[in-house]
Amino acid sequence: MKKSLLLLSLACAGLAGCQSGSNDSTTFVSKEGDIRLQRPARVVPSEDFSGRALLQRGWRVIWDGSDAGDGQGVVRLTLPARAPDGSAISEVLQIGRSQHPDVVASCLTYGLVSGSGMRLPVTTVNRREWTTYSSSDAGMSQSIKATNYRLVVEDTCYTMDRISYAVRAAKATEDALSDGEAANLMDAVLASVEIQPMTTR
């Protein structure tokens, strides 16, 4: 996983709009200043953490249907894409945080309780080591795959959920990127994420 993030960052350097210094890339900084990332200008940040058929609403992904706990959704980035068969896929990165003591205490383990959860090697993103696991679900014409990242810094639980949400019954728009192109762009955004709590700046 560490190697894959590095390779994605290097591959992104060859794609228009991926480089942090390019005209098609812009910096997102959270209101509190603790979360920073580089995003393609075409990917508009949102505070809308609404749910979908296979994805509950809220600031972090929980796969057993339980409450995600007290926390705040910071940003969700969504990039529509086209599968090889022409159906619609949404490539998503959402980031949240919580300072609730119960959430912080279970930050690195909560979410692995579902049958689909599988622990992955620790992932290093900009010198931060994130606990990582994969998860998935499917039903009717929809399916979802996710890689979930969890980090505790200074009594704050940070979460990143990198989601691919496919709806086979829906057609992608004509101008949508291919699923591979969209996934690479969103993975590059994830690889740019920096966590800088106030006391470490």
C-alpha positions in Angstrom: 0.0 0.0 0.0 2.9 2.4 0.8 4.4 1.6 -2.6 1.0 2.0 -4.4 0.5 5.5 -3.0 4.0 6.5 -4.1 3.5 5.1 -7.6 0.1 6.8 -7.8 1.8 10.1 -6.9 4.5 9.6 -9.5 2.0 8.5 -12.2 -0.1 11.6 -11.4 2.8 13.8 -12.3 2.2 12.8 -15.9 -1.5 13.7 -15.9 -2.8 17.2 -16.7 -4.3 18.7 -13.6 -2.6 16.5 -11.0 0.5 18.4 -10.3 0.2 20.7 -7.3 1.7 23.6 -9.2 -0.4 23.2 -12.3 -3.1 25.7 -13.4 -5.7 22.9 -13.0 -4.9 22.1 -9.4 -5.8 24.0 -6.2 -5.2 23.7 -2.5 -8.0 22.8 -0.1 -7.5 23.8 3.6 -10.0 23.0 6.3 -11.6 25.8 8.2 -9.5 24.8 11.3 -6.4 24.6 9.2 -5.5 21.1 10.2 -6.3 19.3 7.0 -4.7 20.3 3.6 -4.8 18.6 0.2 -4.3 19.2 -3.5 -7.3 18.7 -5.7 -8.1 19.0 -9.4 -10.0 22.2 -10.1 -12.8 20.2 -11.6 -13.4 18.4 -8.3 -15.5 20.7 -6.1 -15.2 20.2 -2.3 -18.5 19.6 -0.5 -19.7 19.4 3.1 -22.6 17.2 2.0 -22.2 13.8 3.6 -25.5 12.4 2.6 -25.9 8.7 2.2 -26.8 6.3 -0.7 -28.3 2.9 -0.9 -25.1 1.1 0.2 -23.5 4.0 2.0 -24.8 5.5 5.3 -24.7 9.3 5.8 -22.1 10.7 8.1 -18.5 11.7 8.7 -17.0 8.2 8.5 -17.9 5.0 6.8 -19.3 2.3 9.2 -20.3 -0.9 7.5 -22.4 -2.6 10.2 -25.2 0.0 10.0 -24.4 1.4 13.5 -24.0 5.1 14.4 -20.6 6.5 13.3 -20.4 8.3 16.6 -20.0 12.0 17.3 -17.8 13.7 14.7 -17.6 16.2 11.8 -17.4 15.6 8.1 -14.8 18.0 6.8 -14.8 17.5 3.1 -16.1 15.1 0.5 -14.8 15.0 -3.1 -16.7 13.2 -5.8 -15.6 12.5 -9.4 -18.1 10.9 -11.8 -16.6 8.3 -14.1 -17.5 5.8 -16.8 -17.1 2.0 -16.4 -16.0 0.0 -19.5 -19.7 -1.0 -20.1 -20.7 2.7 -20.0 -22.4 2.5 -16.6 -21.8 5.2 -13.9 -19.2 5.1 -11.2 -18.5 7.7 -8.5 -14.9 7.9 -7.2 -15.1 9.5 -3.8 -12.7 10.7 -1.1 -14.2 11.9 2.2 -12.4 13.1 5.3 -13.7 13.6 8.8 -12.6 14.1 12.3 -13.7 13.6 15.9 -12.5 14.6 19.4 -15.1 12.6 21.3 -13.2 10.5 23.8 -15.1 7.3 23.0 -14.6 7.8 19.2 -10.9 8.5 19.7 -10.5 5.4 21.9 -11.9 3.1 19.2 -10.7 5.1 16.1 -8.3 2.5 14.8 -10.5 -0.5 15.3 -14.1 0.5 14.9 -15.3 -0.3 11.4 -13.5 -3.7 11.3 -16.4 -5.4 12.9 -18.3 -6.1 9.7 -17.8 -9.3 7.7 -16.3 -7.4 4.8 -13.6 -5.5 6.7 -10.0 -6.7 6.1 -7.0 -5.1 7.7 -4.3 -3.9 5.3 -0.7 -2.9 5.9 -0.2 0.5 7.5 -0.2 3.3 4.9 2.2 6.3 5.1 0.8 9.5 3.7 3.0 12.6 4.1 4.9 11.1 7.1 1.7 10.0 8.9 1.1 6.3 9.4 -2.6 5.5 8.9 -4.2 2.3 10.1 -5.8 0.9 6.9 -8.4 -1.7 6.0 -10.6 -2.5 3.0 -14.4 -3.0 2.9 -17.1 -3.6 0.4 -20.8 -4.2 -0.2 -23.1 -5.1 -3.0 -26.8 -5.3 -3.8 -29.0 -5.4 -6.8 -27.3 -3.2 -9.5 -25.1 -1.3 -7.1 -21.7 -2.1 -5.6 -19.2 -0.3 -3.4 -15.6 -0.9 -2.6 -13.6 1.2 -0.1 -10.3 1.6 1.5 -10.6 3.1 4.9 -7.8 5.1 6.7 -7.8 5.9 10.4 -5.3 8.1 12.4 -5.1 9.5 15.9 -3.2 12.7 16.4 -3.3 14.8 19.6 -6.6 13.3 20.9 -8.3 13.7 17.5 -9.5 10.8 15.3 -9.0 11.5 11.6 -10.7 9.4 9.0 -10.3 9.1 5.2 -12.6 6.9 3.2 -11.6 6.3 -0.4 -14.7 4.9 -2.1 -15.7 3.6 -5.6 -19.5 3.4 -5.9 -20.8 1.7 -9.0 -24.4 1.9 -10.3 -24.7 -0.5 -13.2 -28.3 0.5 -13.9 -27.3 4.1 -14.5 -25.5 5.4 -17.6 -22.4 7.7 -17.2 -22.4 11.1 -18.9 -20.7 11.4 -22.2 -18.0 13.6 -20.9 -17.2 11.4 -17.8 -13.6 10.3 -17.3 -12.8 6.6 -17.6 -13.0 4.8 -14.2 -9.2 4.3 -14.3 -8.5 8.0 -15.0 -10.9 9.1 -12.3 -9.5 6.6 -9.7 -5.9 7.8 -10.4 -6.9 11.4 -9.9 -8.7 10.7 -6.6 -5.8 8.5 -5.4 -3.4 11.3 -6.1 -5.6 13.6 -4.0 -5.5 11.1 -1.1 -1.7 10.9 -1.5 -1.5 14.7 -1.0 -3.4 14.9 2.3 -1.5 16.5 5.1 -2.6 16.5 8.8 -1.2 19.5 10.7 -2.8 19.9 14.2 -2.4 23.4 15.6 0.3 22.6 18.1 2.5 20.9 15.5 2.6 24.0 13.2 
